[in-house]
C-alpha cells in the first residue's frame, strides 16, 4: 500500500505549474501505469492510472489547500486485487475515519 489518499482527475484537466523537472518516474510490473515521485523528498505525487489511462491519480497531500484530514472517511483497498486484472473489482481492506479532537 502506498499510504496516500489519491483523487482522480482527467489528464487534460491537470496543469503542472512548478516542480515537474524534479519528478522521477517509476513503473511497476506491467509498466502501464506511470508513478511519479519527488526526487528530493521521495513523496508519491501522482500517477497515470492503469485502470483508466485517461486519468491521473493525485496524492491530495501534494495539492495546495487540501489536506488528507479534509476527508472524514477514506475507503482503503488491499492493493493486491487490481481492477484491471479482476473484471473491475478491487478488494476493500477497510475504512479510515478521521474526526478532529477539540
GUFI-467919 format. One record per atom (N, C-alpha, C): x, y, z; atom name. Coordinates in steps of 0.2 Angstrom, whole numbers, plus 2048, in hexadecimal, padded with zeros to 3 digits. Last residue first. Layout:
// GUFI-467919
+------+-------+-----+------+
! east ! north !  up ! atom !
+------+-------+-----+------+
!    X !     Y !   Z !   CA !
...
+------+-------+-----+------+
This chain:
// GUFI-467919
+------+-------+-----+------+
! east ! north !  up ! atom !
+------+-------+-----+------+
!  7C7 !   85B ! 863 !    N !
!  7C7 !   862 ! 865 !   CA !
!  7C7 !   863 ! 86C !    C !
!  7CD !   851 ! 856 !    N !
!  7CC !   852 ! 85D !   CA !
!  7CC !   859 ! 85F !    C !
!  7C5 !   84C ! 847 !    N !
!  7CA !   850 ! 84B !   CA !
!  7C8 !   850 ! 852 !    C !
!  7C5 !   83C ! 840 !    N !
!  7C1 !   841 ! 843 !   CA !
!  7C5 !   845 ! 848 !    C !
!  7C6 !   831 ! 833 !    N !
!  7C9 !   837 ! 836 !   CA !
!  7C4 !   83B ! 83A !    C !
!  7C8 !   821 ! 82E !    N !
!  7C3 !   826 ! 830 !   CA !
!  7C7 !   82B ! 834 !    C !
!  7CA !   815 ! 822 !    N !
!  7CD !   819 ! 826 !   CA !
!  7C8 !   81F ! 828 !    C !
!  7C5 !   804 ! 81F !    N !
!  7C3 !   80B ! 81F !   CA !
!  7C7 !   80F ! 824 !    C !
!  7CB !   7F6 ! 815 !    N !
!  7C8 !   7FA ! 81B !   CA !
!  7C6 !   801 ! 81A !    C !
!  7CD !   7F0 ! 80A !    N !
!  7D1 !   7ED ! 810 !   CA !
!  7CE !   7F0 ! 816 !    C !
!  7C5 !   7EB ! 7FC !    N !
!  7C5 !   7F0 ! 801 !   CA !
!  7C8 !   7ED ! 807 !    C !
!  7CB !   7E6 ! 7ED !    N !
!  7C9 !   7E4 ! 7F3 !   CA !
!  7CA !   7EA ! 7F8 !    C !
!  7C4 !   7E9 ! 7DD !    N !
!  7C9 !   7EA ! 7E2 !   CA !
!  7C7 !   7E8 ! 7E9 !    C !
!  7BE !   7E6 ! 7CC !    N !
!  7BD !   7E6 ! 7D4 !   CA !
!  7C4 !   7E7 ! 7D7 !    C !
!  7C0 !   7E5 ! 7BF !    N !
!  7BE !   7EC ! 7C2 !   CA !
!  7BD !   7EC ! 7C9 !    C !
!  7C5 !   7D8 ! 7BC !    N !
!  7BE !   7DA ! 7BA !   CA !
!  7BC !   7E1 ! 7BD !    C !
!  7D2 !   7D9 ! 7C1 !    N !
!  7CD !   7D5 ! 7C5 !   CA !
!  7C6 !   7D7 ! 7C3 !    C !
!  7DC !   7E1 ! 7BD !    N !
!  7DD !   7D9 ! 7BC !   CA !
!  7D7 !   7D5 ! 7BF !    C !
!  7D8 !   7ED ! 7BE !    N !
!  7D9 !   7EB ! 7B8 !   CA !
!  7DB !   7E4 ! 7B7 !    C !
!  7D7 !   7EE ! 7CD !    N !
!  7D1 !   7EE ! 7C8 !   CA !
!  7D2 !   7EC ! 7C1 !    C !
!  7E1 !   7E3 ! 7D6 !    N !
!  7E1 !   7E9 ! 7D2 !   CA !
!  7DB !   7E9 ! 7CD !    C !
!  7E4 !   7DE ! 7E5 !    N !
!  7DF !   7DC ! 7E0 !   CA !
!  7DE !   7E3 ! 7DC !    C !
!  7ED !   7E5 ! 7ED !    N !
!  7EF !   7DF ! 7EA !   CA !
!  7EB !   7DE ! 7E4 !    C !
!  7E8 !   7F0 ! 7F4 !    N !
!  7EE !   7F1 ! 7F0 !   CA !
!  7F1 !   7EB ! 7ED !    C !
!  7DD !   7F0 ! 7FC !    N !
!  7E2 !   7EC ! 7FE !   CA !
!  7E9 !   7ED ! 7FA !    C !
!  7D6 !   801 ! 7FF !    N !
!  7D6 !   7FA ! 7FB !   CA !
!  7DD !   7F6 ! 7FD !    C !
!  7CD !   80A ! 80A !    N !
!  7D4 !   808 ! 808 !   CA !
!  7D3 !   801 ! 805 !    C !
!  7C4 !   819 ! 809 !    N !
!  7C4 !   812 ! 808 !   CA !
!  7CB !   810 ! 806 !    C !
!  7C3 !   825 ! 816 !    N !
!  7C7 !   823 ! 810 !   CA !
!  7C6 !   81C ! 80F !    C !
!  7BA !   833 ! 81D !    N !
!  7BB !   82C ! 81C !   CA !
!  7BE !   82A ! 815 !    C !
!  7BD !   841 ! 81E !    N !
!  7BB !   83D ! 824 !   CA !
!  7BB !   836 ! 823 !    C !
!  7CA !   84A ! 817 !    N !
!  7C5 !   844 ! 815 !   CA !
!  7C3 !   840 ! 81C !    C !
!  7D3 !   852 ! 81B !    N !
!  7CD !   855 ! 819 !   CA !
!  7C8 !   850 ! 817 !    C !
!  7DF !   84C ! 81E !    N !
!  7DA !   84C ! 823 !   CA !
!  7D4 !   850 ! 821 !    C !
!  7E7 !   84E ! 813 !    N !
!  7E4 !   847 ! 813 !   CA !
!  7DE !   847 ! 819 !    C !
!  7E3 !   85E ! 80D !    N !
!  7E6 !   85A ! 811 !   CA !
!  7E3 !   853 ! 811 !    C !
!  7E5 !   86C ! 801 !    N !
!  7E2 !   865 ! 803 !   CA !
!  7E6 !   861 ! 808 !    C !
!  7ED !   876 ! 7FE !    N !
!  7E7 !   878 ! 801 !   CA !
!  7E3 !   872 ! 802 !    C !
!  7F6 !   86E ! 7F1 !    N !
!  7F5 !   874 ! 7F5 !   CA !
!  7EE !   875 ! 7F7 !    C !
!  7F8 !   85E ! 7F1 !    N !
!  7F4 !   863 ! 7EE !   CA !
!  7F4 !   869 ! 7F3 !    C !
!  7FF !   853 ! 7F7 !    N !
!  803 !   857 ! 7F2 !   CA !
!  7FF !   85D ! 7EF !    C !
!  7F5 !   84C ! 7FD !    N !
!  7FA !   850 ! 801 !   CA !
!  7FF !   854 ! 7FD !    C !
!  7EF !   845 ! 7F3 !    N !
!  7EC !   84B ! 7F6 !   CA !
!  7F0 !   84F ! 7FA !    C !
!  7F6 !   83E ! 7E5 !    N !
!  7F7 !   83E ! 7ED !   CA !
!  7F4 !   845 ! 7EF !    C !
!  7EC !   839 ! 7D8 !    N !
!  7F0 !   83F ! 7DB !   CA !
!  7F0 !   83E ! 7E2 !    C !
!  7EB !   831 ! 7C9 !    N !
!  7EA !   830 ! 7D0 !   CA !
!  7EF !   835 ! 7D4 !    C !
!  7E6 !   836 ! 7BA !    N !
!  7EB !   836 ! 7BF !   CA !
!  7E8 !   834 ! 7C5 !    C !
!  7DE !   82E ! 7AB !    N !
!  7DE !   831 ! 7B2 !   CA !
!  7E5 !   831 ! 7B5 !    C !
!  7DE !   826 ! 7A0 !    N !
!  7DD !   82D ! 79F !   CA !
!  7DC !   831 ! 7A6 !    C !
!  7E0 !   819 ! 7A4 !    N !
!  7E6 !   81D ! 7A2 !   CA !
!  7E5 !   824 ! 7A0 !    C !
!  7DA !   811 ! 7B1 !    N !
!  7D8 !   816 ! 7AC !   CA !
!  7DD !   81A ! 7AA !    C !
!  7E3 !   808 ! 7B7 !    N !
!  7DC !   806 ! 7B6 !   CA !
!  7D8 !   80B ! 7B2 !    C !
!  7EF !   80E ! 7B7 !    N !
!  7EE !   808 ! 7B3 !   CA !
!  7E7 !   807 ! 7B2 !    C !
!  7F1 !   820 ! 7B8 !    N !
!  7ED !   81A ! 7BA !   CA !
!  7EE !   814 ! 7B5 !    C !
!  7FF !   828 ! 7BC !    N !
!  7FA !   827 ! 7B7 !   CA !
!  7F7 !   821 ! 7B8 !    C !
!  800 !   830 ! 7CC !    N !
!  802 !   82B ! 7C7 !   CA !
!  7FD !   82B ! 7C2 !    C !
!  809 !   83A ! 7D8 !    N !
!  804 !   839 ! 7D4 !   CA !
!  805 !   833 ! 7D0 !    C !
!  812 !   83A ! 7E3 !    N !
!  80E !   840 ! 7E1 !   CA !
!  808 !   83F ! 7DD !    C !
!  81A !   834 ! 7F1 !    N !
!  816 !   832 ! 7EB !   CA !
!  812 !   838 ! 7E9 !    C !
!  82A !   83B ! 7F6 !    N !
!  822 !   83A ! 7F7 !   CA !
!  81F !   838 ! 7F0 !    C !
!  837 !   83D ! 7F6 !    N !
!  835 !   836 ! 7F5 !   CA !
!  82D !   835 ! 7F5 !    C !
!  83E !   849 ! 7F7 !    N !
!  83C !   846 ! 7FD !   CA !
!  839 !   83F ! 7FC !    C !
!  844 !   84B ! 7E9 !    N !
!  847 !   84D ! 7EF !   CA !
!  845 !   84A ! 7F6 !    C !
!  83C !   845 ! 7DF !    N !
!  843 !   843 ! 7E0 !   CA !
!  847 !   845 ! 7E6 !    C !
!  82C !   840 ! 7E2 !    N !
!  831 !   845 ! 7E3 !   CA !
!  838 !   843 ! 7E3 !    C !
!  825 !   834 ! 7D6 !    N !
!  827 !   836 ! 7DD !   CA !
!  82C !   83C ! 7DD !    C !
!  818 !   82C ! 7CD !    N !
!  81D !   832 ! 7CD !   CA !
!  81F !   833 ! 7D5 !    C !
!  815 !   81E ! 7C2 !    N !
!  815 !   821 ! 7C9 !   CA !
!  81A !   826 ! 7CA !    C !
!  80B !   819 ! 7B6 !    N !
!  811 !   81D ! 7B7 !   CA !
!  810 !   820 ! 7BE !    C !
!  805 !   809 ! 7B1 !    N !
!  804 !   80F ! 7B5 !   CA !
!  80B !   812 ! 7B6 !    C !
!  80C !   7FF ! 7A9 !    N !
!  807 !   803 ! 7A6 !   CA !
!  806 !   809 ! 7AA !    C !
!  815 !   7F6 ! 7AE !    N !
!  818 !   7FC ! 7AB !   CA !
!  812 !   800 ! 7A8 !    C !
!  812 !   7EA ! 7B5 !    N !
!  810 !   7EB ! 7AE !   CA !
!  813 !   7F1 ! 7AB !    C !
!  81C !   7EE ! 7C2 !    N !
!  819 !   7E8 ! 7BF !   CA !
!  818 !   7E9 ! 7B7 !    C !
!  81D !   800 ! 7C3 !    N !
!  81D !   7F9 ! 7C6 !   CA !
!  81B !   7F4 ! 7C1 !    C !
!  828 !   80D ! 7C0 !    N !
!  822 !   809 ! 7BD !   CA !
!  823 !   802 ! 7C0 !    C !
!  82B !   81E ! 7C4 !    N !
!  82C !   817 ! 7C6 !   CA !
!  826 !   813 ! 7C3 !    C !
!  833 !   82D ! 7C2 !    N !
!  82E !   828 ! 7C0 !   CA !
!  830 !   822 ! 7C2 !    C !
!  835 !   83C ! 7CB !    N !
!  838 !   836 ! 7C8 !   CA !
!  832 !   831 ! 7C7 !    C !
!  835 !   84E ! 7CA !    N !
!  832 !   848 ! 7CB !   CA !
!  836 !   842 ! 7C8 !    C !
!  83A !   85B ! 7C8 !    N !
!  83D !   857 ! 7CE !   CA !
!  839 !   851 ! 7CF !    C !
!  833 !   860 ! 7BD !    N !
!  83A !   85E ! 7BC !   CA !
!  83D !   85A ! 7C2 !    C !
!  827 !   865 ! 7C4 !    N !
!  827 !   85F ! 7C0 !   CA !
!  82E !   85C ! 7BE !    C !
!  827 !   871 ! 7CB !    N !
!  82A !   86B ! 7CE !   CA !
!  82A !   865 ! 7CA !    C !
!  818 !   878 ! 7C7 !    N !
!  81F !   879 ! 7CA !   CA !
!  821 !   872 ! 7CC !    C !
!  80C !   876 ! 7C1 !    N !
!  80E !   87D ! 7C1 !   CA !
!  815 !   87D ! 7C4 !    C !
!  803 !   86B ! 7B8 !    N !
!  809 !   86B ! 7BC !   CA !
!  80C !   872 ! 7BC !    C !
!  7F3 !   868 ! 7B6 !    N !
!  7F8 !   86C ! 7B4 !   CA !
!  7FD !   86C ! 7B9 !    C !
!  7E5 !   85E ! 7B1 !    N !
!  7EB !   85F ! 7B6 !   CA !
!  7F0 !   863 ! 7B3 !    C !
!  7DC !   85A ! 7A8 !    N !
!  7DA !   85F ! 7AD !   CA !
!  7DF !   860 ! 7B2 !    C !
!  7E1 !   850 ! 7A0 !    N !
!  7E0 !   856 ! 79D !   CA !
!  7DE !   85C ! 7A2 !    C !
!  7DF !   844 ! 7A9 !    N !
!  7E6 !   847 ! 7A7 !   CA !
!  7E6 !   84E ! 7A4 !    C !
!  7D3 !   846 ! 7B6 !    N !
!  7D5 !   844 ! 7AF !   CA !
!  7DB !   848 ! 7AD !    C !
!  7D6 !   840 ! 7C6 !    N !
!  7D5 !   845 ! 7C2 !   CA !
!  7D7 !   843 ! 7BB !    C !
!  7D3 !   839 ! 7D6 !    N !
!  7D4 !   838 ! 7CF !   CA !
!  7D3 !   83F ! 7CC !    C !
!  7DD !   838 ! 7E5 !    N !
!  7D7 !   83A ! 7E2 !   CA !
!  7D9 !   839 ! 7DA !    C !
!  7E4 !   82E ! 7F2 !    N !
!  7E5 !   830 ! 7EB !   CA !
!  7DE !   832 ! 7E8 !    C !
!  7ED !   82E ! 800 !    N !
!  7E6 !   82F ! 7FE !   CA !
!  7E7 !   832 ! 7F7 !    C !
!  7FA !   822 ! 803 !    N !
!  7F8 !   829 ! 801 !   CA !
!  7F0 !   829 ! 7FF !    C !
!  7FF !   816 ! 805 !    N !
!  7FE !   81A ! 80B !   CA !
!  7FC !   821 ! 809 !    C !
!  802 !   80B ! 7FD !    N !
!  806 !   811 ! 7FC !   CA !
!  805 !   816 ! 802 !    C !
!  804 !   7FA ! 800 !    N !
!  800 !   800 ! 800 !   CA !
!  804 !   806 ! 800 !    C !
+------+-------+-----+------+
